[in-house]
């Protein structure tokens, strides 16, 4: 089976992978039947399918697979995951307003996901009997299914859609898992051009959660989830300068402080290391993790580092100081010294 659809199931604005022209898809088909008791049952069948990018009239690359021919651009195919399903209009049958459309259509949903979660695309493919599949119906693209934002920032949750005919009647709604969200964050002018992106004007800890963008063009309905994560990196400080000078019998409490971070989970570890070894890339001894430090002459010249790790940080924040332990003669005639170890 070779089905033909337009480029609206393709992606725009990313690099083209010319050496690859097909994308394997997981196709979940349905078989509806009456059981022995006269009740309707649906059996889900997993079948081999693929999206083939090319020109109209191209023969299927794999004659044994159900093939959907996409005449658009082949974008980042190696990084995409594909899923095809039959789509039920829940008994609503309307004429799709494009050339060659019939009163009754079979619909399929096509979901493309970036393997690293950068975007999700949902498209609808229309098949009317006895003609082959011709057009893609309502593709809806999402730029970033998972969004990270800092506290007090303005964050845009991307959701775009496109329809293959002019002047469609559509409905757009935004919801949160905790309830409905008012549409004041959606620009009306942008909405007319297919941009249903929602703007959170000032992020707070309570802004974190799952937002749902819903778009419907009768008889089609699709929604996409966007997870908004609030992350605020810690501000780290130590209460000493880059060099800490102490007498042998002098005590000093050194505090490494992390504050104003979210989520409320941070790890603080102290390390001890030779400053000369810290700049070596190969063969340098590993830093020693410290529990408590009692300064002595043997520690003079050592570098002590506070390392703070948090999920908002790509690498830990480090604050270091070098310990300088000094001693002085109380009497020039003293020949023996006692050190605190």
N, C-alpha and C positions, 0 to 999 in steps of 0.2 A: 504494500500500500504506500503510494507516494502522495502525500497531501501538500497543497500549495498554499502558502500564506504570505502576507506582505511583510515588509521590513519592520513593522511596528513591534515585533517581538524581539528585535535586535536592540543593541545598546549603542549610544552615541557618545563620542568625545573621549574614547580610550584607544590605545594602540591596537593595531590589527595584527593578528597572527596568521600570516599568509600560508604557512605550511600545513595548517589544520583547517578542514572545511566541514567537519561533522562533530556533533556533541552528543554522546550517549545520554539517554534519558531513562529514568525509571517511570514506566507507564503503568498506572494502576487502572485497569479496565474493570467494568462492572457487568455482571450477568444477573438480570432480574428475572425471577421465575416464581411460579406457584408451587409451594411445597405440598406434601401429601394431605395436609389439613386445610388446604385452600388459601393459605396466607401467603402474602408476597414476601419474598426473601431476596436479598442482594448478596451475590457472591463476588468478592474482590479477586481479580486475576492480575498477576504481575506479568507483563509482556515486554518483550524487547522492542525498544523504540529509539529514535534519534532525531535530532534537529540537523538537517543538512543545509548548509549555506551555499547558494549558487544562483543560477538563472532559471527562469521558467523553461520547462521542457527537459531539464537535466534528469538523467536516469539515476535511480537510487544507488548509492555506493554499496550498501548492503541490501541485497534483494530479499533477505530473510527477515529484515526488521521493518516495523512500521515506521515510515519516514515522513517527517514534516519538513517540507522544503521552505526555507526562509530566504527571501530574495533581498535581504538587507545585508549589512556589514557583519563580518565575523570578527567579533571583538573579544579578546582575552579568553579564548575558548578553554585554554588550559587551566584557567582559574575559576571556571564556572561549574556549578552543579545544576542539573536539570531534572525537573519532575513534571510529568504530564498526567492529568486526570480528566475523566468525564465530568462535566459541570451540569448540575441540575438547575433549571430555572423555576423549580417548585410549581410546575403547572402553568406558568405564565408564558403564553405564546404570542409574540408580537412580531410584526414584519420589521426586520432590521433595515433602516433607511439608506441602503447603498444599492448601486446598480447590480442587478442580477440576484438580489436577495429574495427569498421565498417567505411564505407565511410561517413555515415550520423549519426550525434549524436544530441541528445537533451541535452542542457547544463543548469545547475542551478548555481547561485552564492550563496554562504553561507558566511554571515558576522557575526563574533563573536566580540563583544565589551565588554571590562571590564567596569563594572558599574561605576567605579571611574575614567575612562579615562586613565588607565595605558597602554593599548595596544588595537590594532584592528587587526583582522585576516580576510582576504578574501580568500575563497577557491572556486574552481570550481568543480562541480560534473557532471559527464558525464553519460548520459543514452542513450543507443542505442537499438532500437527495433529489435526483440521482447524480447531480454534478459533484465534482471533487471539491475539497476544501479550498476556499478562495481567499478569505481575508482574515486578518486579526481584528478582533473587536475592540475591547477596551484594555489596553495595556496600562498598567500603573507602576511607576518606578519609585523606588525609595533609595535615597543616596546613602544613608547611614543607618542601618537598623539598630546599632548600639552607639549612643552618644555620651561623651564625657564632658562635663562642664564644671567650672569652678563656682564657688559661692559668689553671689552678687553679680553674675554675668548675664548677658542677653544671649539666649541660645535659640537657634532656628532648627526645628525638626522638619527635615525635608520629606515632602510627599508630592509627586507630580503625576499627572495622568494625561492621556491623549486618546482621542476617539477618531475613527476613520471617516467621519462625515461632519459636515458643518452644522452649527447651531444645535448641538444635542441638549436635551433636557437632562441635567445631572443633579445629584445631591451629594454634598460633602459633609461629613460629620467627624468631629474629633471627640474621643472619649478617653477617660482614664479608668484603670481597673477599679478605682475607688468610686467612680461615678462619672457623670457627664461633665465635659469641659466646654465652657462657653466659647463661641467662635470669634471673640474679639481679637485673637492673635493671628487671624488669617486675613491677608490683604485682599480686598474685593477685586482690585484691578488685576492682581496676579492670578486670582482664581479664574478670571475670564480667559486667561491664557493657559490654563491647565496646571497652574502652580497652587497646590493646596497646602503649602508648607505652613506650619504653625510656629509662632514665635513666643517663647517664654520670656517676658520682658526683664524679670529679675529673679534669678534662681535662688532658691532657699533649700534647706534640707528637706522640707516638705514637698519640694518640686520633684524629688526623685521618684521614679516609678515607671510604669509601662503606659505609653500613650498609643492610641489606636486611631489610625487614619482610615476612614471608611468612605468609599466612592461607589455610587450606584448610577447606572444608566440602564433603565428597564429594558430587558429582563436580567441584566448583569449586576452583580454586587461583589465587591472585593474589599478586604481590609488588610492592613499591614501593621504590625507591632513595631514600635520604636521604644527601646529601653533607654531612659535617661538616667545616667549615673552621676551623682554629685561627688566630686573629688576635690579636696583642697589640700595642697601640700603643706607640710609643717614648716614653721619658722624655727630654726635651730640656733642656739647660742650656748656658749660656755662662759663662765664668770671669771675667766682669766685671759690674759693676753697670749700672744704667740710664744713667749718665753716666760716660764714661771720659775723664779728664783726663791729658794728656801734654804734656811739654815738646817743643819743636821737635826737639831732637836726641835724644829718648828713644824707645826701641823697646819695643813690647809685643806679645806673641803672644796673640791672642784665639782661643780654641778653642770651637767649637760641638760639643757632644757629644750623640749619640743612643745610648741603650742600652736593653737589656731589651725588644727588639721581636721579633716573629715574624709572617710569614716574614722571613728574613734578607736583605731587599732594601729599602734606604732611599736616598733622594736628599736631599742637603744642598746648598743653594745660598745664597750670600751676595749681598745686594742693597744698593745705596746709593741713598738718596733724601733729598730735602729734607723735613724734618718738617712744614713748612707745607703741602706738597703731598700728603702721605700721607692727610690727612683729607678731601681733595676727592673728590667722587663723579664730577664731570664736568670734563673738560679737564685733569686732573692728568697731568703727565709720567710715563711708565712708569719703574719702577725700573730701574736699570742693574745688570746682572749683573757681578760682580767676580771676578777671578781672584786677584790679590794687591793689597794696599793699602799704600802708603807714606804715612803721615800727613804733612800739611803744613798751613800756615796756611789754605790755600784749602779744606781739608776740615773746618775747625772749624765746628761746628754741624750737620754732616751726620749723618743717621741711617743706621746700618748694621744690617741685619736678616739673621738666619739663618733660612732657611725649610726645614723638614724635611717631606718627603712620604713617606707610607707607605700601603699598600692598606687598612689598618685605619682610616684617617682620612678623614673626609668633606672636611675642609679641612686644609691644611698647618698644622703648629705653627710659630709664629714667635716668635723672641726677638730683641729689638732693644736697641741702646744708641746714645746720641748722643756723638759725639766732640768733645771740647773741647781744642783745641790752644792751649797757652799759650806765651808767650815772656817773657824777662826780660832787662833790660839788665845785662850783666856790669860795665859801667863807665859812670857817668853821662855821661862825655865822649865815648863811642863814638857816631859818627854814621852808621855803616854796619853793616848786619846781613847775615850770610850765612845762608840758609835751606836746609835739606835738601829737595830736590824729588824 
